[in-house]
Amino acid sequence: QLILEFLDEVVKRPTVLVGNSVGSLACVIAASESTRDLVRGLVLLNCSGGMNNKAIVDDWRIKLLLPLLWLIDFLLKQKWIASALFERVKERNNLKNILLSVYGNKDAVDDELVEIIRGPADAEGALDAFVSTVTGPPGPSPISLMPKVRVPVLVLWGEQDPFTPIDGPVGKYFSRLPSELPNVRLHMLEGVGHCPHDDRPDLV
């Protein structure tokens, strides 16, 4: 709703929305709810299946991890544990290792990127946002929303994405979507991970 309000009150003209991961999901939600032609089109980069991994119930990898995810949810609801874990995650070396695991182009993971990602983690309320995202409900799925989207949709997918792999349920859904919906096109990006726009901007 916030995206649509921004388009209506600030942009004031039909707009192509571009998003990555959860940002892609937010774009899909906005387009599916728009009734005033505020959204002209979508560009989705490695669209997330939900706000967290609990949305992906049909992936054997997630099923194996479910007990661990439930344990993490429980632990994160303990304030001191959540704070300690969050501080550990946002350490520069740990953050860099996480980024290296999701980028196909390792050269793109430099100190500047680490600091850009790390900056918001020091903001007030960052811990609460982190806990809410991980432990909260997964929210709507793009699988249920995409049939409601009538505008042109370009889907870009990094083939080396470990977070939303193309052979996972969400990736498979978007792979077959062009054959089911005439307004959808899919392009695979070779050697690219979860963040194509930053991983290999020349391809995007």
KESELUM-191009 format. One line per field, with one value per residue (C-alpha): residue number from 0; x, y, z. Coordinates in nm, 2 decimals, decimal comma. Layout:
N
n = NUM  ...
u = X  ...
v = Y  ...
w = Z  ...
END
This chain:
204
n = 0  1  2  3  4  5  6  7  8  9  10  11  12  13  14  15  16  17  18  19  20  21  22  23  24  25  26  27  28  29  30  31  32  33  34  35  36  37  38  39  40  41  42  43  44  45  46  47  48  49  50  51  52  53  54  55  56  57  58  59  60  61  62  63  64  65  66  67  68  69  70  71  72  73  74  75  76  77  78  79  80  81  82  83  84  85  86  87  88  89  90  91  92  93  94  95  96  97  98  99  100  101  102  103  104  105  106  107  108  109  110  111  112  113  114  115  116  117  118  119  120  121  122  123  124  125  126  127  128  129  130  131  132  133  134  135  136  137  138  139  140  141  142  143  144  145  146  147  148  149  150  151  152  153  154  155  156  157  158  159  160  161  162  163  164  165  166  167  168  169  170  171  172  173  174  175  176  177  178  179  180  181  182  183  184  185  186  187  188  189  190  191  192  193  194  195  196  197  198  199  200  201  202  203
u = 0,00  0,29  0,43  0,09  0,05  0,40  0,32  -0,01  0,11  0,47  0,54  0,19  0,22  0,22  0,56  0,76  0,86  1,19  1,27  1,52  1,43  1,18  1,17  1,04  0,77  0,67  0,64  0,42  0,20  0,16  0,08  -0,17  -0,35  -0,33  -0,67  -0,58  -0,31  -0,04  0,19  0,30  0,52  0,74  1,10  1,16  1,51  1,52  1,18  1,14  0,88  0,79  0,92  1,11  1,19  0,88  0,69  0,87  0,69  0,74  1,12  1,28  1,57  1,34  1,16  1,49  1,56  1,22  1,32  1,62  1,40  1,16  1,45  1,58  1,24  1,23  1,58  1,53  1,23  1,48  1,60  1,95  2,00  1,86  2,09  2,40  2,32  2,25  2,58  2,76  2,59  2,67  3,04  3,23  3,39  3,07  2,87  3,13  3,12  2,74  2,76  3,03  2,79  2,52  2,72  2,83  3,08  3,30  3,49  3,17  3,19  3,43  3,46  3,23  2,95  3,00  2,97  2,66  2,49  2,62  2,51  2,14  2,21  2,34  2,02  1,77  1,51  1,73  1,73  1,35  1,32  1,56  1,37  1,03  1,14  1,29  1,02  0,71  0,46  0,59  0,32  0,17  0,33  0,41  0,26  -0,09  -0,04  0,11  -0,21  -0,37  -0,09  -0,19  0,10  0,41  0,66  1,03  1,18  1,56  1,71  2,07  2,13  2,37  2,13  2,15  1,86  1,59  1,74  1,59  1,53  1,34  0,96  0,96  1,22  1,04  0,72  0,87  1,05  0,72  0,53  0,60  0,42  0,12  0,09  0,15  0,26  0,56  0,91  1,20  1,58  1,84  2,16  2,46  2,72  2,50  2,38  2,09  2,15  2,19  2,18  2,49  2,64  2,66  2,50  2,63  2,40  2,10
v = 0,00  0,24  0,19  0,27  0,58  0,69  0,65  0,83  1,12  1,17  1,02  1,09  0,89  0,52  0,37  0,06  -0,10  -0,27  -0,49  -0,76  -1,05  -0,93  -0,60  -0,79  -0,94  -0,59  -0,49  -0,79  -0,71  -0,35  -0,44  -0,70  -0,45  -0,15  -0,05  0,29  0,20  0,33  0,04  0,03  -0,28  -0,49  -0,60  -0,87  -0,98  -1,32  -1,27  -1,39  -1,65  -1,46  -1,24  -1,53  -1,90  -2,02  -1,93  -2,20  -2,51  -2,73  -2,73  -3,04  -2,82  -2,60  -2,90  -3,04  -2,70  -2,64  -2,77  -2,54  -2,25  -2,31  -2,31  -1,99  -1,83  -1,93  -1,81  -1,48  -1,40  -1,39  -1,03  -1,10  -1,39  -1,19  -0,89  -1,11  -1,29  -0,97  -0,82  -1,13  -1,13  -0,76  -0,80  -0,70  -1,04  -1,23  -1,00  -1,02  -1,40  -1,40  -1,16  -1,38  -1,68  -1,50  -1,32  -1,50  -1,22  -1,22  -0,91  -0,71  -0,79  -0,51  -0,31  -0,04  -0,29  -0,43  -0,09  0,00  -0,32  -0,27  0,09  0,04  -0,24  0,03  0,24  0,26  -0,02  -0,24  -0,53  -0,52  -0,52  -0,81  -1,02  -0,93  -1,03  -1,36  -1,47  -1,31  -1,45  -1,50  -1,29  -1,34  -1,56  -1,44  -1,77  -1,66  -1,30  -1,32  -1,43  -1,10  -0,89  -0,77  -0,54  -0,65  -0,84  -0,90  -1,16  -1,18  -1,47  -1,53  -1,90  -1,93  -1,79  -1,99  -1,81  -1,86  -2,12  -2,17  -2,53  -2,44  -2,41  -2,03  -2,06  -2,34  -2,14  -1,84  -2,07  -2,20  -1,87  -1,73  -2,03  -1,97  -1,59  -1,39  -1,08  -1,25  -1,29  -1,47  -1,42  -1,63  -1,46  -1,69  -1,68  -1,44  -1,49  -1,34  -0,97  -0,94  -0,56  -0,53  -0,87  -0,81  -0,48  -0,50  -0,80  -0,63
w = 0,00  0,08  -0,27  -0,43  -0,21  -0,31  -0,68  -0,64  -0,43  -0,54  -0,88  -1,01  -1,33  -1,43  -1,33  -1,39  -1,06  -1,02  -0,72  -0,60  -0,37  -0,11  -0,30  -0,60  -0,39  -0,27  -0,64  -0,71  -0,42  -0,53  -0,89  -0,78  -0,56  -0,80  -0,94  -1,09  -1,35  -1,12  -1,21  -1,58  -1,56  -1,33  -1,34  -1,09  -1,00  -0,82  -0,66  -0,31  -0,22  0,10  0,37  0,51  0,44  0,62  0,30  0,10  0,22  -0,09  -0,10  0,06  0,16  0,37  0,51  0,64  0,80  0,95  1,30  1,29  1,17  1,46  1,71  1,56  1,60  1,96  2,04  1,86  2,08  2,37  2,36  2,48  2,24  1,95  2,03  2,05  1,73  1,55  1,66  1,54  1,20  1,13  1,20  0,89  0,83  0,88  0,66  0,39  0,40  0,37  0,07  -0,09  -0,06  -0,26  -0,52  -0,83  -0,91  -0,60  -0,71  -0,65  -0,28  -0,16  0,16  0,02  -0,03  0,32  0,47  0,26  0,39  0,74  0,78  0,83  1,08  1,32  1,30  1,58  1,55  1,33  1,57  1,60  1,23  1,19  1,45  1,30  0,95  1,06  1,30  1,16  0,92  0,56  0,41  0,06  -0,20  -0,55  -0,67  -0,55  -0,67  -1,02  -1,19  -1,07  -1,24  -1,58  -1,67  -1,86  -1,63  -1,70  -1,47  -1,44  -1,25  -1,14  -1,21  -0,91  -0,65  -0,33  -0,16  -0,42  -0,65  -0,99  -0,91  -0,60  -0,59  -0,65  -0,92  -1,10  -1,08  -1,25  -1,50  -1,64  -1,59  -1,94  -2,09  -1,87  -1,87  -2,20  -2,01  -1,85  -1,99  -1,82  -1,88  -1,70  -1,60  -1,62  -1,34  -1,13  -0,77  -0,57  -0,64  -1,02  -1,03  -0,82  -0,90  -1,27  -1,35  -1,71  -1,77  -1,61
END
